[in-house]
């Protein structure tokens, strides 16, 4: 899924009017459209040229940081004190890095390490393997 470009999130605000609108993950590629402001996910007929989501997250989870390694996506969710790993092929998210005192606000991968930071200013790097 990530071969063409970096992952980016499309927040739930793009699908108003639902109780728990999903947050979506799309792959940013040259020329891809994300719909705003010409269309909203709640009006599928408007989305003819918009990038299609590769994954979705439960409503209001707010992915704050994304990094990929191999077949896994590492995600820091708004308000959570852990970085979760989500298999790109599908499956359940599992905690990868825990113990933050503040909500995780940034995640990055440099090929060998996962870097994450929280709202208190703590930044850590841990090996992926």
N, C-alpha and C positions, 0 to 999 in steps of 0.2 A: 504494500500500500504506500510506503514512503519513498519509493524509488524515484518518483518524479519531482519531489519537492518537499519542503519542510511542513510539518503538521501545524495547523493553526486552528483555533477554536472559533466557533460562531455561537455567541452567547444566546441564552434563552430569550432575550428580548426580541430576537428575530421571529419569535413565534408567540405573539401576545394572545391573550384571551383564553389560554388554557390554564388549568389549575397548577400543574407542574410541568411547564414546557421544558423539553430536553435541551441540554447543551450539546453541540455537535462538533465533531472533529472532521476537518476537511484538509486536503493536501493542497498547499499553495503551489500553483503552476503558472507559468507565464500566460497571461490572457484569461485566467480563470475569473469568473464573476462570482461575487458573494451576495448579490441581490440588492443590498442596501444602496440607496433608499427606494429603488424602483420596485422591489418586491419583498414580500415577507414569506416565511415558511407557512404561515397560516393561509396563504393564497397560492397553492401549488401551480396554478395556471400562469402565474407571473414568473415562475422560476425556470423558464426554458433554457436560459444560458448560464444559470448559476451552478457552481461546483457542487457535486453531490457528496453528502457526508459519508465518511468511511466508518465512523463509530459514533455512538451516542452515549451520553452520560445522563444519569437521572437528573430531573429538574432541580435547578438551583445549586448544583454542585460546584459550578464555576471553576473549571480548570485554570489554575494560575501559572503553572509552569509545565512544559512538555519537553521530553527528551526521548530519543529512541536509540535502542541498541539491539542489533540482531532482529529478532522477531517480537521484541517487547517494546511497549511504550511505557515510559515512566511519567507519572502524573502527580503533580501537587494540586490538591483541591482546596478551594477557598474554605477557611475555617478549620481544616484538618491539620493535625500535628504529625503527619506522616506523608511519605511519598509512596504511592502505590504503583505496582507493576501490573499492566494489563496486556495479555497476549494479543497481538494484532490479529491473529486468526480467530479470535473469539475466546471467551471464557471469563472467569471470575477474576476481579482485581484482588491482589494480595499485597499486604504491606511489605515494602522493600527497605525503607529507612524510617525509623520511628524515634521518638524521644524529643521532638522539638517542643519548646515552651510556648512559642507563638505559632500562628497559622503559617503554613508553608506559602511563600509568595514567589518563589523562583526555582526552576529546575533546569539543568542543562547537562548535556553529555558531551564529552570531548573525545570519545572513542574508547578510552580505558577507564575513565572515572565518571561518576555521577556527582554533580555539584548541586547543592540545594541550600536555600536560605530561608529564614523565617522572619516574622514581623519584629522580632527582638533585635535583629541585626546579625544573628548567628549565621555563618556560612560554613558549610562542611563539604569535603570531597571524600568519596569512598570508592574503592575499586568495584568495578562491575562484575568481575569474575571472582 
